[in-house]
Every structure is written in C-alpha cells, then in structure tokens.
Amino acid sequence: ASQAAADARGRAERPQSAAASRIIGISLQEAQQILNVSSLNPEEIQKNYDHLFKVNDKSVGGSFYLQSKVVRAKERLDEELRIQAKGDKEKGRRAET
C-alpha cells in the first residue's frame, strides 16, 4: 500500500524527481516535513539534519528508527538538489546555443 502511495505521489512529480522518490522510498514533500524545511535551502537542510540526527541519537535516549528517517529525508533532499542543479546546468547550455 505504501509503495502504491509513493507511486501515486511520484506521478505528480517530474520524472527524475519521481524516480528518486521511488529509489529512496519517500517523496520530496515527506522529506521536507521530516526535516521541517519549507524550501530547498542547503544550509537550512543541513542545520535541521544535524539537530535532528543528534537529538535522536540512541546514546542520548533517541530512536534509531527516527534517526533513520532523518537520514533518508536528507538523502532525498540532497538528491532533489542534485537534480535541480543538473537541470539548471542544462538550461544554461541551451540558452547559450
């Protein structure tokens, strides 16, 4: 059921973004909710990731499950940033020709 939901979300996204959602297992929107970010700002993403990763460390009474969700969310957002950077680079090349 969760895979079907991910597939449905993926159809609403761009093809590369949808593929990243399927590979990593969470959508862009879900990753943004987990890390509590509204935009794809690398500094904000890193700051929230560092905080949530440290707070959920098992040695301080945190949850490995939640820590894993934080890591997956960061991976998903990093992949989206990479996809956007690649798209911007390709747009630049097309504008030059």
N, C-alpha and C positions, 0 to 999 in steps of 0.2 A: 504494500500500500504506500509506503514512504517513497519507494522508487517511482511509482506511478505519479505521485505528487511532485517529485523532483522533475520528472519528465514533462509534466504539465507546466511547471514553472519555467522550465528550460525552453519550451516552445515560444514563450513570450519574450525571451531574451535574444540577443544577437547570436548567431551560430557559434562563434568561438566562445562566447561567454556561457552559452548553454552547455557546450562540451566541457568546459571547466567545472560547471555545476555538477555534471554527471560524474566526472572523474573524482572530484574531491568529495562529493556527496552532500554538499549544502549549497543553497542558492546565494547569490550576491546579497539579496535583502536579508536573509537569515544571518549571514556572516556579519553584516553591518549591525544587526540587532545584538548579536552576541558580544561584539566589541564596543557597542554603544557609540557608533560613529554615524553621522548623517551624510558625510561626503567622503570621497576617496582622497583624503589628505594623508600622505605617508607619515608625516610627523605625528598626527593625532592617532593614527592607527597604531604606530609603534608605541606611543605613550600608553594608550589603553591596553595594548597587549602586554607590555611589561608589567603594568599594575595588576591586571587580572591573572597573569601567569604566576606572579609572586604570591598574591593573596590566596590562590587555590593550590599552592604547593602542599603536598601531603605532610611535609615535616612541620608545618605550622597549623595542621588540622584541616587543611583544604581537601578537596576532592579530586582524585586523579581523573575521574570522568569529566568534570567541569574543565580541568586543565587541558584535557584532550580536545574538548570542544573549542576552547580558546585558540589552541594551536591550529586546528582545522580552519577556523574562521580566518585567522591571519593568513594561512596558506591561500585561501580562496580570494581574499582581498589583494594579496600580493600578485596572484595570477591575473586578476582583473586589471591591476595597474600595469602589468606587463603587456596585456592585450591592448590596453588603451595607448600605451607608449608606441607599440608596434603600429597601430592604426594611425596615430599622429605622424609617425615617420613616413608611412606610405602616402598619406595625404600630402606631405611636404614634397615628396618626389613627384607626385602627379602635378602639383602646382608649378613645379619648375619646368615641366615639359610643355 
